Amino acid sequence: MKKEVAPVKTVEQYLKAFSPTVCKTLQQLRQTIKASAPKAEEVISYQMPAFTYRGMLVYFAGYKNHIGFYPVSSAIKAFEKELSKYTTSKGTVQFPIDQPLPLDLISKMVKFRVKENEEKFADKKNNNSANAKKS
């Protein structure tokens, strides 16, 4: 019979599940995201740490051999050249667990996502006010 694991409710709770080395790396990533998006709110979504700011911003997670970073497909595409030495997919980057995180690149990607979300928010706001004037 498979043991049921209680869902994590906080980022601290999530981080405690990892070895001290992986936890330290995840903390570095967390602090980089916080510094790059100071207005973002930290949440648990899909059982992993995430940040929201005018919509979902980025997610991250720890695995056996890598740190997963999920900045959505537009950020992967925008930083394709800089990410070429990492394993990527449509919305994911895998940073090897045994290498230092590219914190400057991560910061640029988070700032890119903040700008993207701000632009979408402004567009939505403008469309809503235009629609309200038509009524």
Order of alpha helices (4+ residues) and beta strands (2+ residues): alpha-alpha-beta-beta-beta-beta-alpha-beta-beta-alpha
